Amino acid sequence: MTSETLGAYREKWREVPGGSSENERLFSTDLLALPSADMLAHWEEQARRRAAGDLAWRNRLYLDVLRGKRVLELGSGLGYDGLHFVESAGAHWTFADIVPDNLEVIRRVAGARGFGAQTAFHYIGDDLSFDALGEFDAIWVSGSIHHVPFEIQHREAMNVMPHLVPGGRWLELVYPRERWLLEGEQPFSSWGRSTDGDRTPWVEWFDAEKIRARLAPARFEVLLDFEFGASEFRWVDLRYAEPHAFDPARAQKPLERVVTGLADRVQIDPSAQRLPFAGGRLRTQAELWARGATLDLAGAIAELAPLASGRELALDLEVEVDWGAFVLCLSDRAAMNRTGGAAVAAARPWRQRVTLRGASADIGSLLVRNYHAGRRSIGRIVTATLRVGT
């Protein structure tokens, strides 16, 4: 990565949010230019607003979880979250950021409030290295690394993972896919101007599955995953589910295979109907559980099975449902018996994302059925990506 690549993000994120999403944004350089007493008073007012705002519930929920724990925060901004847990829970907090002035503001506030012994600071350089750091019980990511492209996020996550202890937590605030849909499905290179102002070069939507894909091949289990604030935010709480520290030699791009040629590979059941001139849409019979279509996954599974080594596979689907509802499930090679995960996708005005999981040795197909008694369902599978589960 070049300094020019990360430079655009450094320039943007010296402008950091205030106490809540509705407060003004601040430039850390301007704060540092204030007299110390004025800077501290300004910081404390913003911290007070944050403690009473739409993210305040995290302070209560994680007070005991983080009590006395070692926490690394990625993209710490002006440190409102970390210094709260330092003061209230006795946490030992390492603030990591790509903007030196952001870290300097936190350093001065921590010193003025007597928290110097419980705080540490790490400047995230162009190499995204964290080699100088020790072990942590939790990684706190509050609306930060989703502001760079996925490839950069993955590299940063892989460099951080060796420092998270087995059973440790990955706690992350993101913008949900539903918000992206409601705001017009903009390219990530322009959506940030809607979410965080004109100077924002990038932002992506995330859910728990997409975060787990970013953290692959490290394995995590989902403890919490929900939207709040009228679909403005999503909170994801993961636990590192391996008994040993992450081996950096395993760090690699998430292992996946895109199932191509869907229009030809989705086999419509004889009892259903392929709608002409409708982009590969199918229409089921009106009976509950009527079969609609199958998608053979055997080729992609065969490619990934040697890499899975006893781990499950995850199938990420994008589905359009125009009428009714589909049941999507993983089945055996004959598409007769369910052997993996299942999900319901009902009619919506946008594409839906569904993830199914199952053991590579057991699954062979995706089966699509009708989920309405007395009503046909109409829709199509838009994309299918099979990956090693995390």
Buried (B, 14 or more C-beta within 10 A) or exposed (E): BEEEEBEBBBEBBBBBBBBBBEBEEBBBBEBBEEEEEEBBEBBBEBBEBBBEBBBBEBBEBBBEBBEEBBBBBBBBBBBBBBBBBBBBBEBBBBBBBBBBBBBBBBBBBBEBBEBEEBBBBBEBEBEBEBEEBEEBBBBBBBBBBBBBBBEBBBBBBBBBBBBBBEEBBBBBBBBBBBBBBEBEEBEBEEBBBBBBEEBBBBBBBBBBBBBBBBBBBBBBEBBEBEBBBEBBBBBBBBBBEBEEBBEEEEBEEBBBBEBEEBEEBBBBBEEBBBBEEEEBBBBBBBBEEBBBBBBBBEEBBEEBBEBBEEBBBBBBBBBBBBBBBBBBBBBBBEBEEBBBBBBEBBBBEBBBBBBBBBBBEBBBBBBBBBBBEEBBBBBBBBBBBBBBBB
